[in-house]
Amino acid sequence: MTEWFLFLPQVRFSLAEIVERARAAEQGGFDGIAFIDHLEAPGATQQGIWEAMTVATWVAAHTERLRIGHLVLCDAFRHPAVLAKQAVTLAAATAGRFELGLGWGSWPQEFDRFGIDGGNDAPARVRRLQRTLELLPRYWGVDGAADLAQQPLPEHRIPLVLGGTGKRTMELVRRHADWWNIPSHQLDRLPELLPTVGSVRASVQQMVGFIGADADRHAVTEVSRRRFGHLGAGLRCGDAAELGAYFTDLTEQGVERFYVWFADFAPPHTLAEFADTVIRAVEKDN
C-alpha cells in the first residue's frame, strides 16, 4: 500500500496554520506529515522558521492518526544521547506515530553562522552521522544492549529514515535505515540503486504544482515555476490525471511512499482535492 506524507517546511506559517494543514491532511487520508530542521530558512534567511522537534510535538498533540517525522533532522544539532531521548519521548507520547529522519546537514552556511563545528567538512559530517546511527540502538537497548541504555526504553519501534545517493550515504542506508528517500532530481538512478538497499523501503519527496478542477493551468504552472522552478525535476506540475499517472509509474518502479510538497503552500482545499483525486486514483491502480 502506497503511503502519502504531507511535506510541510515550517517556514512562513503560524503554528495555527501548520496545525490546520496537518488536520486537513489527516482528514483527507494522508498517512503522515514531515517537517524540516534548520536554524534559518535555507535560501530565505529573512523568514522565520519554527524548531523542528517542538513543532512536530505540537502537531502530534493536535492530531490522532498522522505519523510525524522530518526530512530530515540535522545530526549535528543534537547530541546523540539527547536525540535518542527526544525520539523515545515523542514515540511514547504518540503511541508509536513518530519516525526518526536523519541527515548530515544540507545547509553548511548555518553551521558557520551559528558556530556549529564541521560545516565545510562533509566527510566529518558523514562520520558523525555514522556514529549517531551506531549509538542510537545502544541508547535504546536494542537486542539487549545495556552499556548505554537509557530509561525508559522505547515502547514502540522507531523507524529510521535516511536520504541521499552518495556512496557513504548508501552504505548507511543499507546498514541502518527502514526508509531510503531518493531525491526527486535523481530518480533516473532509482533502477540502479533500489536493488542495492535490500529490504529498505523507498520514498520520494516531490514538489507539485497541483492544477485543481477549477484552476487555471497556465496560472498554476507559472506561479509554481516562479516559486520553485529552481528545483528542476523536483517540481512536477499537472492535473489530477497527470499527477496520478506520474505517481503510479513511480509505485510500479518500487517507490512505496511519497512526501508531497505543494507549490501553493498546501491550503486545506488543495489537500482535500489532491487526496480525493490523485491519492484515490493511485490507490485504485495499485
N, C-alpha and C positions, 0 to 999 in steps of 0.2 A: 504494500500500500504506500503510495507516494505521500510524503509529508510536506506540509506547507508552513513556513515561518514568515511572519512579517519582519523584515529588516528595517529598523527604525532608529537611525542615529539620533541621539538625544540632543540635537542642536536646533536652535530657533523655535523650540516648543516650550510651553509652560509644562509643569508637571501634570496639571489637569488635562492638557491636550494629549499628553502621552498616554495617560490612563484612558482617556476617551477612545483613542485609536486601539489600544490594547483590548478594550472591552468590545469594540466593534469587530476586531479580528476574531476574538473568541466567539462572538455570536454568529459570525459568518461561517465559521468552520475551520479557520486556521488552526494548526496544531501548536504553534509556538510563536515566540517573539524574541528577537535578538537585538542587542544594543552594541555600541562601540565603546572603546576605552581609550580616552585621550585626556590630557590635561588642558589642551586647547583644540579648537576645531580645526582639523587639517585643511589648509588652504583657505580658511576663513577665520583667522585668529581674532577678528573683531567681534565674532559672535560667541555667545555663552554656550557652555556645554556642561551637562549635569554629570556627576561622578557615577561611574558605571555600576558598581555593586550596590550602591544606595538606590539608584533608580530601578535596578532590577528587583530589589527587595520591595520597593514601594509598589511596583506594578504587580508583583506576585501577591501582595496583600490585597489588591483590588481586583484580582481575577480568581477563577476557580479551577480552570482546566488547562490553560495555556502553559506549555513548558517555557522556561525562562532561561536565556543564555546570552552569549556575546560572540560576535565575530570581530575581533577576539579580545580577551583581556591581555594587556601587555605584561609579560612575565616580570619585567624589570621594575614595575611599580610596587610590587608587594613581595615581602619575604616569603619563601615557600611555606613556612610554618603558619604564617598569618593567612595566606591564601587557602591553605588546607583547612584551617579553622573556619574561615568565611564560607567555604563551599559546603562543609558539613552542616553548618548552622542553617544556611539557606535551603539546602536539600531537606533538612528535617522540618523547617518551617513550612515548606511547600508540599510535604508528603511525597517527595521524590520528583518534583517538577523541575529541578534545577539541573542544567548541564554546564560543564566547565569548558569553555572555549579558550584556548591559549595560543599566543603567538609571541615572537621575539621582538616586536616593535616595528611599525611601518612608517613612523614619522620621526626620524632622528633629530629633527630640529628641536623638538620639545625636550629631548634629553639634555641638549646644551642649554636651552633657555631656563630650565628648572633645575639644573645641576645634578642630573642623573648620570651615573657612570656608564660608559660604553656606547654612547650614541653613534659614533662614527666607526665602531669596531664590530662589524656584522658577525665575524666568526665568534667573537666573545659573547655576543648576544645569543647566538645559537647554542654555544656551550652552556650558557646559563639556563636556557630553556631546557636543555637535556638534563641538567642537574635537577631542576624543579620536577620534571616528569619522573625522574628516578626516585625522588624523595617523597612525592605525594603518596604512593602506596604504603610507604613506611609510616608516614604520619597517620594514615587511615587504618593501619593494622591489617592490610590486605594479606591474605594467605598466611595469617598467623604472625606476621611481622610484629615484633614487640619492642624493638630497641628505641624507636622514636614515636611509638603510637600515642596519639593524643586522645583524651577522653572528653566528651563521648565519641565513640567510634561511629562511623556513618550508619544510619538506619536504612539507607537506601543506596544502591549502587549509583555512583556519579559518573555519567558518561563523559568522555573526553573528546573534544572537537579540535582538530588541528587543520591548518590550511597552508597551501602553497605547493610548489612543484620543484623546488630546488633539491639537489641530491641529498643534503643533510636533513632537510625537512622531511623528505620522503622516508628516510631511514627512521625518523622519529614517529612518523605516521604508522609505519608498519609495526613498530615495537610497542606503541602506547595508545594509539587512537581507537575510538569507536567509530568516529566520523572523520572523513577527509573532505575538506572543502577545496575544490579546484576553482581558481579564479576564472571568471567567465571569458576573459580575453585569452585564456589558454585552453579553451575547450577543444581545440584541434588536437591536443595531446591526450585527451581522455582515452581513446582506444589504446594508446601506447601505455599509459600509466595505470589505468584501472586494474588490469590483470596483475600488477605488481603489489597490490595492497592486501591481497588475500581476503579475509572476511570483513575488513574495514568497509563501512558503507560510504558511498559518495554523495556529496551535496554540491550545489552551485548557488552562489549569490548572483542575482540578476536584477539589474535596474530595468524597469519597464515604463514606457510611455503608453499607458492604457487608454485606448480610444473607446470610450463607452458608447452605448447605443445611441445616445442623443448628442454625442460630442462631435466637434468639427475636426476631421482627420488632420487637415493642414495645421490648424491652430495647436492641437495637442503635440504634433510632431515638432513643430517649430519651437514651442516652449521647452519641450523635453530636451531637444538638441542644444538649445541655448544654455540651459542649466547644466546638462550632463553630457554634452557631446564629447567632452574630453575623455570619457570612459571608453570611447570606441565601441568595440563589440560588446562591452559591458552594458550598453544601452540597447534595448530592443523595443521598438515602437510597433504597435499593432492593435487590431480589434480583438474581440474575444475568440473568433475563429482562428486568426493568425497566431495569437499567443498560445491558444490551446494546442495547435499543431506543433508549435515550437517546443513547448514543454513535453508534449507526448513523445516527440522524437528523442529528447534527452532521456526520458524514462526508459525508452527502448534501448538506449545505449548503456543503461545501468545506473543512472542518477536516481537516487531514492528520496532526496529532499531538496526543496528549493527555498532559499532565503530571498523573498521578493521585496525589492526596494522600489518605491513608487516615485516617479518624477514629479507628481503633483503633491507630494508630501503626505500622501495617504489619508485624505479626509474619509470619514466613515462611509459616505455614499460610494466612494471608489472601492473601498474594501468589500462592501456588501455586493456590488455588481461583479467585481472580479471573482469573488467566491461563488456567486450564483451561476456564473458563466464559465470562466476559464477553469477553475478548480473542478467544477462538476463535470465539465467536458473531458478533462484529463482522467478523472476517476472512472468515467464511463468507458473510455477507451482502454483502460487497464483492467 
